[in-house]
């Protein structure tokens, strides 16, 4: 069972919740689409990713006395997942109607989702912590392997010799990165949930 996660949701995240569903139509597969027939599985894997991130942030064995919940959020600014997953009409404050038939929005949204997952996976593999590698990195790999058929499927390329101890500043930065990833994972989970809900109606 997933833990209750209390966060201050930004307005864009709430708009994703209310306005994303209508655009998710048609068959799915590839980097800008979900693998066919796996929509329900994708929801499960996205929730598992969020759970693993949340659990990892609370591990003293990883962060050694740093309370990640008290740290600032460091978001990935190289992608535009929230804005890409909102219709232009909503971004201009005029409502959700313009999103209903925009296949371009769906593709751009999912491209940003994949870019986010690959970004955080690369950061975590560079950080080289065995616990994060076997939990969060594995969860990212499971999601991309089962839901985005064109994504890399290798769960990790790290060996025991790659793992290392980290300084206080490195652990602190990873706390902030994981907090940002947690927020982004909530967005991704909501997006995939609405894709699944819309597809199941067809």
N, C-alpha and C positions, 0 to 999 in steps of 0.2 A: 504493500500500500504506500502510495506517495505521501510524503509529509506535507503538512500545511505550510505554504510559503507566503509570508506577508511582505509585500513590497509596495512601494509607492509607484503605481503605474503611471507612466507618462501618457499624455493625451493621445499620442500617436498609437500607442499600444491598445488603448481602448477603442480607437477608431478601427484598428485592424479587426478587433472582435466583432464589431457591429457591421462593418462594410465589406469584409473580405469575401464572405461566402458566395455571393451571386456570381462572381467571376470564374469560379472553379467549375468549368464545364468541359465536356469533350474527353477523348481518350488521353491517357497520361503515359511517359517514358523518355529517358535521356537527361542531360544536365539541366534542362529547363522544364522538365516534366518528371512526374513520379513514375516508377516502374509499374507497368500494368498489373492490376489485381492486388497490389500490396498496400492500398490506402489505409486499411485498418491496422495492418502490421506497422506501418509508418508512424501512426499515432502512438502505438505501444513503445516503439523504439525512441521516439522523441520524448516521451514521458520518462523513459528509463534514463535518457541522457540528462534531463533536468534533475532527476533524483540523484544520479551519480555526482553531478556538479555540487548540489546542495550538501550531500553527505561529505564530499571531499573537503569543502570549506570548513567543516567543523572538526577535522582530524588534527589533533595536536601532534600526532606522529609526523605529519607533513609540515605543519606550520609552526610548531614548537613555541607555543605561548602567544602567538599573534591571534587576536580575535578578528577573523575576517569580516564578521557582521558589522564591525565598527569602522571599517576602512571605506575610503571613497571608491566609487565605481570607475573603472577604466574601460570605456567602450571601444570597440573596433570602429574606427572612423574611415576605414578604407572601403566599406560597403555601405549600401543605402537600403538595407532590408526594410526598415519601417516605412520609409517614403516610397520605395518601389512597390510595396504591397498595399499602398493606399491609392485609390483612384484619384485622378487629377481634380475632379470636382470636390472631393473631400479636402485635398490639400489647399484648395482655394476657399474652403469653407462653405460650399454650396450643396453639400449632401452626398448621398451614395449612388444616385441614379446612374451616373456616367460610367460606373464600374461594371455594369451588368454584362456587357458584351465585349469586353476588352481582353482578347486573348494575349495581346502584347503585354499587358500588365501582369498576367499570370506567369508568362515566361521570364520576364525581367525580375519578378519577385523571387521565383525559384532559383534563378541564377545567383541572386544575392544570398539566398539561404545557403546554397552550396559553397559559395565563396566564404561565407562566415564560418561554416564548419571546417573548411580546409585551412582557414586562417588560424583558428584556435587549435586545431590539431597540430599544425606546424609549431606553434608557440609551445605547446605542451611537450612535444617531442624534443624540442630544443632544451626545454627546462630539465628533462631527463630525470623524473622522479618515478620510482618503480610503482608506487601506489597509484599515482595519477595516470600512469601509463596503462595499468591493468584495469582501471575503472573508467575514467573519463575518456581517455583516448580510445579504449575498446568500445565504449558506447557510441562515440562519434563514428567509428568504423562500421559498427553494426547498422547504424542509421543510413550512412551513405551507401553501404554495400547492398542493403535490402530495398532501398527506396530510390536511389539515383544510379541507374544501371551504368552510366558512363563514368562514375566516380571511381577513384582508386579503392581497391578492396583490401589491401594489406593493413591489418590492424596496427602493426608497429614494426619499425625496422631497428628498434633498440635492442641491445644486448646488455647483459649484466655489467659488462665493463664500461658501458656508456653512462650508467647511473652515477650520480655524484652528490656530495653534500652541497648545501646552498647557504649563502650568507643571509643575514637578517634582511638586508635590503632586497635581495632576490626573492625571499619568501614573501615579503611585504608586497612587492610588485605583483607576484603571482596571485596573492589574495585579491588584489584590485582587479586583475584580469579575469579571475574566476567569477567575481561579482558581476562584471560586465557580461560575461558569457552566460551567467544565470539569467539575467534580464533578457538577453537575446534568445536563449533557449526557450523561455516562456513564449516569446513572440513566435518562434518556429513551431512550437507545439500547438499553439492556437491556429496558425496557418494550416498545418497538416490536418488538424481536427476538422476544420471547415471544409477542406478538400474532401476528406473522407465522408463527412455528413452529406455533402452535396451529391457526391458520386453514388452513395447508397440509395438516394431517392430515385435514381434513374433506372 
